[in-house]
Amino acid sequence: DTGVSQDPRHKITKRGQNVTFRCDPISEHNRLYWYRQTLGQGPEFLTYFQNEAQLEKSRLLSDRFSAERPKGSFSTLEIQRTEQGDSAMYLCASSSDYEQYFGPGTRLTVT
Amino acid sequence: GENVEQHPSTLSVQEGDSAVIKCTYSDSASNYFPWYKQELGKRPQLIIDIRSNVGEKKDQRIAVTLNKTAKHFSLHITETQPEDSAVYFCAAGYYGNNRLAFGKGNQVVVIP
């Protein structure tokens, strides 16, 4: 499968715990995006990387969120001290030009 | 920032009929308008997109039209089939900004 992959697909955690998600983009894509989607809503932009550089962050991305793309390939999104409001689907997308292709997402449930 | 609105929120059509979903956007700098289809529990799938230098684009049974003056764009699905049932999201962005602003989605139900 040469599409965008994400791991894990589901994560259940207790409030206050830290979680980390991984995204592997399409191999030739130098741009990588993180979005968050809640039930009944469209994806909301969180952050964007071009190669290893994080070029843009949304105001939605509080200090508890951090994202990295250390070698310009895969990316990780970490949420520290999770809150119930963090429960959502976290989607990763990649592109080489305009078109963004999404991964299957990681569904986070904070109990 | 960019604000994208979709209408209607739910659309039911008889199989074989056409479906039209409209979106409006607020930022006149936006020049890229994709449409995504999302089936329950699956990833958003890019189905068609249009850039601001054209007014219409067609791909088999789906087409997208863009009116930059009025700041709206529409998705047209002809000869609808049950497998077209899904949530459709429109989005807007511009090259160099890279973030896409999505609408809230339209639930399309094709009745056999």
Interface residues (C-beta under 8 A of the other chain):
Chain A: V4 R31 Y33 G40 Q41 G42 P43 E44 F45 Y48 Q50 L55 E56 S58 L91 Y98 E99 Q100 Y101 F102 G103 P104 G105
Chain B: V4 Y32 P34 Y36 K42 R43 P44 Q45 L46 D49 R51 F89 A91 Y95 N97 N98 R99 L100 A101 F102 G103 K104 G105
